[in-house]
Amino acid sequence: MAQGFATIQRNNTKENKGYETLFEKVTQLTGGQKQSFSWYKNAVKKLSMDYKKDPSKIVRDERLDNNGNEEETDENVLRAYAVSGHLYMFEYKAKTKRLPYYDTFPLVYVMRASRSEFWGVNLHYMSPKKRVMVIKKLMEGRIDVPKRCFHKYLISQVDGKMLDLASKEWDTAILLPIENFIRNIQGSGKKLSKFSYTKELVWEETDETYYDRIKARRVISGYGNRKDTEMVK
């Protein structure tokens, strides 16, 4: 088992299933028991096959789930903007042409935010095993992440709603194989062509400066009520 993985699992199954999201399906498979890192990785990989080519389906499923009764839905919430202390998944179209590559469907822990932009750590820039330790420390109230994973995002470039992930779903989120790195290459004239960039290369590049880190106390903001803060503790 990856070090610390058991400590981040919160596998509470439910009787009233309703429309099942990917996250709910994984939790139901656990039977409410803590599972090994390899078990989780294999389970998530199998269930996420339909989402790998179209990660935005995760967000669409959550929208359908939100239409059900409260006792049948998961605790994830669709948002129009971000606040600090939350972990989000969303579709993104980078505005700048200067980036060597970027992730089109980031998994970002937000550290600072306004209504028009936010700054955070994209966990996809690390291998799944390294994400485990980052999440474990976040649950302990500490931010300890490689600086290279820290990025700025514009709300205007987010395509659709952002999925605000409840902490009980973070164990599944960090293992979803949906990172999709794109490299912009300028061809003839001003036209840019997009090419895929291997995630293993991204992880290697992060490892080269892995110990150049950001360390801080975790601060959680809400959206106006206590429930929004409690969901990510």
C-alpha positions in Angstrom: 0.0 0.0 0.0 1.3 3.5 -0.8 2.4 5.2 2.4 -0.6 6.9 4.1 -3.2 5.8 1.6 -5.4 4.0 4.2 -5.5 7.2 6.3 -7.2 9.2 3.5 -10.0 6.8 2.8 -13.6 7.6 4.0 -15.6 4.8 2.5 -19.2 5.3 3.6 -21.6 3.3 1.5 -25.3 4.2 1.4 -28.6 2.3 0.9 -30.4 4.8 -1.3 -28.2 4.9 -4.4 -30.3 6.7 -7.0 -28.2 7.8 -10.0 -24.6 6.6 -9.3 -21.7 8.7 -10.2 -18.2 7.3 -10.7 -17.3 8.2 -7.2 -20.3 6.5 -5.7 -19.6 3.3 -7.7 -16.0 3.1 -6.4 -17.3 3.6 -2.8 -19.9 0.9 -3.1 -17.3 -1.5 -4.4 -15.2 -1.0 -1.2 -18.1 -2.3 0.9 -17.3 0.4 3.4 -13.9 -1.1 4.1 -10.4 0.4 3.7 -8.7 -1.0 0.6 -5.1 -1.2 -0.6 -3.6 1.3 -2.9 -3.4 -1.3 -5.7 -7.0 -2.4 -5.2 -8.2 1.2 -5.5 -6.0 1.9 -8.5 -7.3 -1.1 -10.3 -11.0 -0.5 -9.4 -10.8 3.2 -10.4 -9.0 2.3 -13.7 -11.7 -0.2 -14.7 -14.6 2.1 -13.8 -13.0 5.2 -15.5 -12.6 3.7 -18.9 -15.6 5.5 -20.2 -14.3 8.8 -18.8 -10.6 8.7 -20.0 -11.4 9.9 -23.5 -14.1 12.3 -22.3 -13.3 13.5 -18.7 -16.1 16.1 -18.9 -18.5 13.2 -18.6 -17.6 13.2 -14.9 -19.1 16.7 -14.5 -22.1 15.8 -16.6 -22.8 12.8 -14.4 -22.6 15.0 -11.3 -25.2 17.3 -12.8 -27.6 14.4 -13.3 -26.8 13.2 -9.7 -27.7 16.6 -8.3 -31.2 16.3 -9.7 -31.9 13.4 -7.4 -33.0 13.3 -3.8 -30.5 14.6 -1.3 -30.0 11.2 0.4 -29.2 9.6 -3.0 -26.6 12.2 -4.2 -22.9 12.3 -3.4 -21.4 15.3 -1.6 -19.7 16.8 -4.6 -21.0 20.2 -5.7 -20.9 22.0 -9.1 -19.5 25.6 -8.8 -19.2 28.7 -11.0 -16.1 29.9 -9.1 -13.4 28.6 -6.7 -12.5 29.4 -3.1 -9.4 28.4 -1.2 -9.1 25.1 0.6 -11.1 23.1 -1.9 -10.1 20.5 -4.5 -11.6 21.0 -7.9 -11.8 19.1 -11.2 -12.7 21.0 -14.4 -12.2 21.3 -18.1 -9.7 24.1 -19.0 -8.5 25.8 -22.2 -5.3 27.7 -21.5 -5.3 31.2 -22.8 -1.5 31.8 -23.0 0.5 30.5 -26.0 3.7 30.6 -24.0 3.1 27.4 -21.9 5.2 24.5 -23.0 2.2 22.3 -22.2 -0.9 22.3 -20.0 -3.5 19.9 -18.6 -6.9 20.2 -20.2 -8.7 18.6 -17.3 -6.8 19.6 -14.1 -7.3 18.4 -10.5 -6.5 21.5 -8.5 -6.2 22.2 -4.8 -6.9 26.0 -4.6 -4.7 28.1 -2.3 -5.9 31.6 -3.3 -8.8 32.8 -5.4 -10.9 35.7 -6.6 -14.1 35.8 -8.7 -12.0 36.0 -12.0 -8.9 33.8 -11.3 -7.4 31.4 -8.8 -4.0 29.9 -7.9 -3.5 26.3 -6.9 -1.7 23.0 -7.1 -2.5 20.7 -10.0 -2.0 17.3 -8.6 -1.8 15.8 -12.0 1.8 17.1 -12.2 2.7 14.4 -9.7 2.4 10.6 -9.9 -0.6 9.0 -8.1 1.6 7.8 -5.2 3.0 11.2 -4.6 -0.5 12.7 -4.7 -1.4 10.4 -1.7 1.1 12.2 0.6 -0.1 15.6 -0.5 -3.7 14.7 0.3 -2.7 13.1 3.6 -1.0 16.4 4.7 -4.0 18.5 3.5 -6.3 16.4 5.7 -3.9 17.1 8.6 -4.2 20.9 7.9 -0.9 21.3 6.1 0.1 22.4 2.6 3.3 20.8 1.4 3.6 20.6 -2.4 6.2 21.0 -5.1 6.3 24.5 -6.5 6.3 23.2 -10.0 2.7 22.1 -9.6 1.5 25.6 -8.7 -0.4 27.4 -11.5 -2.7 30.3 -12.1 -6.1 29.7 -13.7 -8.6 32.1 -15.2 -12.3 31.5 -14.6 -13.0 32.7 -18.1 -11.0 29.8 -19.5 -12.9 27.1 -17.5 -15.3 25.3 -19.8 -18.5 24.8 -17.9 -18.9 24.3 -14.2 -16.1 23.3 -11.7 -16.6 20.1 -9.7 -15.9 20.8 -6.0 -14.9 17.5 -4.6 -15.9 16.5 -1.1 -12.9 15.2 0.9 -14.4 11.7 1.1 -14.0 11.5 -2.7 -10.3 12.7 -2.8 -9.0 9.1 -2.7 -10.8 8.3 -5.9 -10.0 11.6 -7.6 -6.2 11.3 -7.3 -6.3 7.9 -9.0 -8.5 8.8 -12.0 -6.3 8.4 -15.1 -7.8 11.6 -16.8 -4.7 13.9 -16.8 -4.4 15.1 -20.4 -1.4 17.2 -21.2 -1.3 19.2 -24.4 1.6 20.9 -26.0 1.1 23.9 -28.3 3.5 24.1 -31.3 3.4 27.0 -33.7 3.4 25.9 -37.3 3.4 28.1 -40.4 2.2 31.6 -39.8 0.5 32.1 -36.4 -1.4 28.9 -36.4 -0.9 26.7 -33.3 -1.1 22.9 -33.4 -1.9 20.8 -30.4 0.0 17.6 -29.5 -0.3 15.3 -26.6 2.5 15.4 -24.0 3.3 12.2 -22.1 2.2 12.3 -18.4 5.3 10.3 -17.4 7.5 13.0 -18.7 5.6 15.6 -16.7 6.1 13.5 -13.5 9.8 13.1 -14.2 10.2 16.9 -14.7 8.4 17.5 -11.4 10.6 14.9 -9.6 13.7 16.9 -10.8 12.6 19.8 -8.5 10.4 17.8 -6.1 12.1 19.2 -3.0 11.6 22.8 -4.0 8.3 23.1 -2.2 5.5 25.4 -0.9 4.7 24.9 2.7 1.9 26.6 4.6 -1.0 26.1 6.9 -4.2 25.1 5.2 -7.0 27.6 5.2 -10.5 26.6 4.1 -13.1 29.1 2.8 -16.8 28.5 2.2 -19.6 29.7 -0.1 -21.7 31.2 2.6 -22.7 28.3 4.8 -21.0 25.9 7.2 -21.8 22.9 5.1 -19.6 24.1 2.2 -16.6 24.3 4.6 -17.3 21.0 6.4 -17.4 19.0 3.1 -13.7 19.4 2.5 -12.4 18.8 6.0 
